[in-house]
Amino acid sequence: MAHIVRQVVKTLWCDYLSQKAELIEERVYPCDLIPDLTAEFQLRSRWCALGRACNLAGYPCRWAYTNPERDPLELREGPSK
């Protein structure tokens, strides 16, 4: 059976909420019974941990699903972990 893992891939600063935002990926790793697969994992979804808060506040952000062309987390990294 495949393994599903949620993993934080990046931590960035969100100017909208003035706090750290984590980008999370849901990855599907194949079981050991299929050795011929070339991909290490399949990306199932990607989201920001603060997406719901931005959505409720009405901030235009790709991760809040209110503006697919505005991605404030890819513009600059700001303060790190």
Summary of the structure (lengths in Angstrom):
residues: 81
radius of gyration: 15.4
end to end distance: 34.5
largest distance: 46.2
contacts: 187
relative contact order: 0.25
helix: 17%
strand: 37%
